[in-house]
């Protein structure tokens, strides 16, 4: 079991997309360990969403430092990126991503 505060990124919680989620609202989630030993809440689901999807069953971007850094950057700048911009940014070569970040 885990005790403490957790961070979550929208990219790792697709069920929250389009939901009117408010801080301290009840949610279910999975706890994972990201690079650097940081614990994250992933696959958040609000009441009424019975089962959180098996997020990234084969791919776990929080375990790859570069991929995690990209997702943190996108999540922090979501209002500027939009969905198309985030997809485009993920497709850039790593050198270009680093220049932008």
N, C-alpha and C positions, 0 to 999 in steps of 0.2 A: 504494500500500500504506500501511497505517496502523501506527504503532508507538506504544505507550503503554497506559494503563489506560482501560477503558471501563466505563460504568455501564449497567445494564439495568433495565428496569421490567417487571414481570410482565405488565402490560397490553399490552406490545408483543411478548410472547413466548407466545402462546396454547398452543403445543405443550408447554410446561413444566407446564401445569396438570395436576395429578394425578400428576405424576412425582416420584420421590424424588431430586430434584436436590441435589447436594452441591457446596460450593465447590471449585474447582480440578478439577472433573470435565470431561472433554472434551466440547465442544459445537461445533456449527457455528452461524454467525450472519452477519448482514449489518451493516455499519457505515453509519450515517447521521449527518448533521450536523443537530443540533437548533438551536433558537433560541439566540442568544448564542455560536455557534461550538462548543458542547459536542458531542462525539461520543458516540453511544449504540450499543450492540449491540442489535439487534432481531431478531425471528424466530429466537430460539435454539432449537436442536433437539439432543437427546441422541443418542448412537449408537443406531442402529436406527430412527430417524425419518429416512428417506432424504432427503426433500425438505422444506425449510422452505417454508411457504406464502408466496405473494406477499401479504404483510401490507399491508393498506390500500393496494391498488393505486391507487385514485383519491384516497384520503384519507390524509394524512400528518400526524397530530396533533402530531408533534414539531416541525413547521415553524410551528405556530401557538402563540404564547406562552401564550395563555389556556388552550387545550386541553391543552398540555403541562403547565402548572401544575396543572390538574385531575387529570391522570393521575398526576403525582408525588404529589399529596396522597392520592389513592385508594390508590396503591401503598404509601405509607408507613403507611396506616391500614387495610390490607386485613382484618386480623383483626377490626376493629370494624364494617366495612362489610358484608362478605359479598358475594355476587354480586348479590342483589336491591338492597341498599343502594347499591352502586356504580352500578348501572343507574339507580336513582332519582336519585342525586346528579348524574349526567351530564345528566339531563333538567331539572334546576333552571335557572331563569334565572341569568345570569352574576352579577348583583348578589347573589342569594341564596348562590351558591357562594362568592363573596368574603367574605360575612359569616361563613360557617361556617369557611372556611380561616383 
